[in-house]
Amino acid sequence: MADSTTLAAPSPVSGADLARAEEFAREPFVLEGEDPAEVLAEGSARRSALDAALAELESGRTEPSIEWRRRYSLMLGLERLLSEEEPHLADGTVLSAHQVDALSGTLIALTSEVQASRNGSAPVNLEELPSGELELERVEELSDEEEPLDWDAAEEAEEEAAADALAEDPGAARRFWFEHATGAGKTVAALGFVEASRTGGILILTH
């Protein structure tokens, strides 16, 4: 009698290539319980990160380039951290729902950006997360309709100079603004980003 068990689709990359890329990136590309054929499918953000890592290995690099780290390091680290049943920091601190929202919102934005650049589509526009208590915004220039009415020439010149500076900043698209209520755990949420970045860099500014 034929075995009726449904066989999982084969991985789109070899186990050897996957192991090499994971050692290179210091992050898993396939998390526990995931189907490699699904998460590494053509067009997926993780497949893009994997292909880029393998390409850098083939070019002779022994560690990820700055460009690779900027593009993929935090995304992969957040996926690893948020895959835990109870996401927590190295010291054992368990992240609250508000803190997980902060990390999840950033992961969605980063994943969307990678997929959009690979597939030629527009990235997802995130204005508010489902919890309704955390707002995630990209730094962007106001449209003419949104310009305030009570402005003067000096203020306008200052805003234009700031916009020009952002246009020249390759990291501007990776700058996010988070608002949490007092006592909601902003510091722990910030440490969650540090926890997720094994090869990249995280700069957190607060007043």
BELNORHU-V230638 format. One record per residue. N is the residue number from 1. RES is the residue in one small letter. SS is DSSP state (2 for helix, 1 for strand, 0 for the rest). OMEGA is omega in whole degrees, -180 to 180 (* if undefined). Layout:
# BELNORHU-V230638
n->(N/N)
res->(RES/RES)
ss->(SS/SS)
omega->(OMEGA/OMEGA)
This chain:
# BELNORHU-V230638
n->(1/2/3/4/5/6/7/8/9/10/11/12/13/14/15/16/17/18/19/20/21/22/23/24/25/26/27/28/29/30/31/32/33/34/35/36/37/38/39/40/41/42/43/44/45/46/47/48/49/50/51/52/53/54/55/56/57/58/59/60/61/62/63/64/65/66/67/68/69/70/71/72/73/74/75/76/77/78/79/80/81/82/83/84/85/86/87/88/89/90/91/92/93/94/95/96/97/98/99/100/101/102/103/104/105/106/107/108/109/110/111/112/113/114/115/116/117/118/119/120/121/122/123/124/125/126/127/128/129/130/131/132/133/134/135/136/137/138/139/140/141/142/143/144/145/146/147/148/149/150/151/152/153/154/155/156/157/158/159/160/161/162/163/164/165/166/167/168/169/170/171/172/173/174/175/176/177/178/179/180/181/182/183/184/185/186/187/188/189/190/191/192/193/194/195/196/197/198/199/200/201/202/203/204/205/206/207)
res->(m/a/d/s/t/t/l/a/a/p/s/p/v/s/g/a/d/l/a/r/a/e/e/f/a/r/e/p/f/v/l/e/g/e/d/p/a/e/v/l/a/e/g/s/a/r/r/s/a/l/d/a/a/l/a/e/l/e/s/g/r/t/e/p/s/i/e/w/r/r/r/y/s/l/m/l/g/l/e/r/l/l/s/e/e/e/p/h/l/a/d/g/t/v/l/s/a/h/q/v/d/a/l/s/g/t/l/i/a/l/t/s/e/v/q/a/s/r/n/g/s/a/p/v/n/l/e/e/l/p/s/g/e/l/e/l/e/r/v/e/e/l/s/d/e/e/e/p/l/d/w/d/a/a/e/e/a/e/e/e/a/a/a/d/a/l/a/e/d/p/g/a/a/r/r/f/w/f/e/h/a/t/g/a/g/k/t/v/a/a/l/g/f/v/e/a/s/r/t/g/g/i/l/i/l/t/h)
ss->(0/0/0/0/0/0/0/0/0/0/0/0/0/0/2/2/2/2/2/2/2/2/2/2/2/0/0/0/0/0/0/0/0/0/0/2/2/2/2/0/0/0/0/0/2/2/2/2/2/2/2/2/2/2/2/2/2/2/0/0/0/0/0/0/0/2/2/2/2/2/2/2/2/2/2/2/2/2/2/2/2/2/0/0/0/0/0/1/0/0/0/0/0/1/0/0/2/2/2/2/2/2/2/2/2/2/2/2/2/2/2/2/2/2/2/2/2/2/2/0/0/0/0/0/0/0/0/1/0/0/0/0/0/0/1/1/1/1/0/0/0/0/0/2/2/2/0/0/0/0/0/0/2/2/2/2/2/2/2/2/2/2/2/2/2/2/2/0/0/0/0/2/2/2/0/1/1/1/0/0/0/0/0/0/0/2/2/2/2/2/2/2/2/2/2/2/0/0/0/0/0/0/0/0/0/0/0)
omega->(-179/178/-177/-179/-180/-180/178/179/-179/178/-180/177/-179/179/180/179/180/180/179/-178/-179/177/180/-175/-176/178/175/174/175/-177/-177/178/-178/177/-179/-178/-179/-174/179/179/178/178/-180/-179/-179/177/178/179/179/180/-180/178/179/179/179/176/-180/180/177/-180/178/175/-176/176/177/180/-180/-179/180/-172/-169/-171/-178/179/-179/-180/178/177/178/-177/-176/177/180/178/174/-179/-177/179/-177/-179/178/179/179/-180/178/179/179/-179/176/177/-179/-180/-178/180/178/179/179/-179/-180/179/179/-179/180/-179/-179/-179/-180/-174/178/179/180/179/178/178/-179/177/-179/180/-177/-178/-179/-176/-180/-179/-179/-177/170/175/-178/-178/179/175/-180/-178/-176/-178/178/-178/-176/-179/175/-174/-179/-180/179/179/179/180/179/178/178/179/178/179/179/-179/180/-177/-178/-180/-176/-178/-179/-180/-177/179/180/175/175/175/177/179/-177/176/-179/-178/179/178/179/178/176/177/178/179/-176/-175/-179/-178/-178/178/180/175/-178/179/179/178/*)
